[in-house]
Amino acid sequence: MGRFIDDILQPGEKVLYSTNAHWIFFLPAIAAWIVAIAFFVASGMVVGDTPMLLLLSLAAISAIFALYKTATAWFHRWTTETDVTNLRVVHKTGFIKRQTIEMSLDKIASVNVDQTIAGRIFNYGDVKLYSVGDAEEEIRMLTSPLEFRNAITAR
């Protein structure tokens, strides 16, 4: 399965910049794995069968939740593409239920980047695209949002 952008390029259109959803989407999964490991380690430190079984059960439940969060974060990153071509900005999410945003570079009036402190440290943020006709599109938790903005504004 190829990239979405490769399937929709018009004649003479070239991809100038590509990015994706940031790995920070995995943070809930990482936290859940840490909790599962902590429960598992604690189960080996307690005396008695009942507390050990309770902690092992909590570890199993946490591991199942962590596996679910890992799979959903991976799937989101796998099915999300954000590209800037010499003609337009294209953002695609989803696999079966697909949502695409396409905005012509000529129609973009401004690009706003919102980054938290963590976003500045880990290089992710939200980008809002404003078009001439007052349409507004937001792309959340994007990797390298300043480079993305520069690819749009440096024509």
C-alpha positions in Angstrom: 0.0 0.0 0.0 1.5 3.3 -1.1 1.3 6.7 0.3 -2.0 8.6 -0.2 -0.2 11.7 -1.6 1.5 9.6 -4.4 -2.0 8.5 -5.6 -3.4 12.0 -5.9 -0.6 14.1 -7.3 -1.6 16.2 -10.3 0.7 16.5 -13.4 3.6 18.8 -12.5 2.9 18.7 -8.8 5.8 17.8 -6.5 5.9 17.0 -2.8 7.9 19.7 -1.0 7.5 18.6 2.6 6.0 15.6 4.4 5.4 15.0 8.1 3.3 12.9 10.4 1.5 12.7 13.7 4.1 13.0 16.5 5.2 10.0 18.5 3.8 11.7 21.6 0.5 9.8 20.7 2.3 6.8 22.3 2.6 8.5 25.7 -0.6 7.0 27.2 0.5 3.6 26.0 4.0 4.1 27.5 2.4 5.1 30.8 0.1 2.1 30.8 3.1 -0.3 30.1 5.0 1.3 33.1 1.9 0.7 35.3 1.6 -2.9 34.1 5.3 -3.6 34.8 5.1 -1.9 38.2 2.1 -4.2 39.2 4.0 -7.2 37.9 7.1 -6.4 39.9 5.1 -5.6 43.0 3.4 -9.0 42.7 6.7 -10.7 43.2 7.5 -8.7 46.3 4.3 -9.4 48.3 3.8 -12.3 50.7 0.6 -14.3 50.3 -1.4 -15.7 47.4 -4.3 -13.3 47.5 -2.3 -10.0 47.2 -0.1 -11.6 44.6 -3.1 -12.7 42.5 -4.7 -9.3 42.8 -1.5 -7.5 41.7 -1.0 -10.0 38.8 -4.7 -9.4 37.7 -4.1 -5.6 37.8 -0.9 -6.1 35.8 -2.8 -8.2 33.2 -5.6 -5.6 32.9 -3.0 -2.8 32.6 -1.1 -4.7 30.0 -4.3 -5.3 27.9 -5.1 -1.6 28.2 -1.5 -0.7 27.2 -1.6 -3.1 24.2 -4.9 -1.4 23.1 -3.4 2.1 23.4 -0.2 1.0 21.6 -2.2 -0.4 18.7 -4.5 2.6 18.4 -1.5 5.1 18.5 0.4 3.0 15.9 -2.6 2.8 13.7 -3.2 6.6 14.0 0.4 7.3 13.0 0.3 4.8 10.2 -2.9 6.2 8.6 -2.1 9.9 9.0 -0.2 11.8 6.3 0.5 15.5 6.0 2.2 16.9 3.0 2.9 20.2 1.3 3.2 20.2 -2.4 4.0 23.1 -4.7 0.3 23.6 -5.2 -1.6 22.6 -2.0 -1.5 21.3 1.5 -2.9 17.8 2.0 -3.8 16.2 5.3 -5.2 12.6 5.4 -6.4 10.6 8.4 -8.2 7.3 8.7 -8.1 4.0 6.9 -11.7 2.8 6.3 -13.3 6.1 7.3 -11.0 8.5 5.6 -11.0 12.3 6.2 -8.9 14.6 4.0 -8.2 18.3 4.1 -6.8 19.9 0.9 -6.1 23.6 0.7 -4.6 25.4 -2.2 -1.4 27.3 -1.3 -2.8 30.3 -3.1 -5.9 30.4 -0.8 -4.0 30.2 2.5 -4.1 33.6 4.2 -2.1 32.7 7.4 -0.7 29.7 9.3 -0.7 29.7 13.1 1.4 27.3 15.1 0.5 26.5 18.7 3.1 24.7 20.9 3.1 24.0 24.6 6.3 23.9 26.5 6.4 20.1 26.0 5.7 20.7 22.4 8.7 23.0 22.0 10.9 20.5 23.8 9.7 17.5 21.8 9.1 19.4 18.6 5.3 18.9 18.1 2.4 21.2 18.0 -1.0 22.2 16.4 -1.2 24.0 13.1 -4.1 26.1 12.0 -4.5 27.0 8.4 -6.7 30.0 7.6 -7.9 30.5 4.0 -8.9 33.7 2.2 -12.6 32.8 2.6 -12.4 32.5 6.4 -12.2 28.7 6.4 -10.2 27.3 9.2 -8.5 23.9 9.4 -6.6 22.6 12.3 -4.0 19.8 12.2 -3.3 18.5 15.7 -0.1 17.1 17.3 2.0 17.4 14.1 5.8 16.7 14.1 8.0 19.7 13.3 5.2 22.3 13.0 7.5 25.2 12.4 9.2 23.4 9.5 5.7 22.6 8.2 4.7 26.3 8.4 7.9 27.3 6.7 7.2 24.9 3.8 3.9 26.6 3.3 4.9 30.2 3.6 8.3 30.0 1.8 7.0 29.9 -1.8 
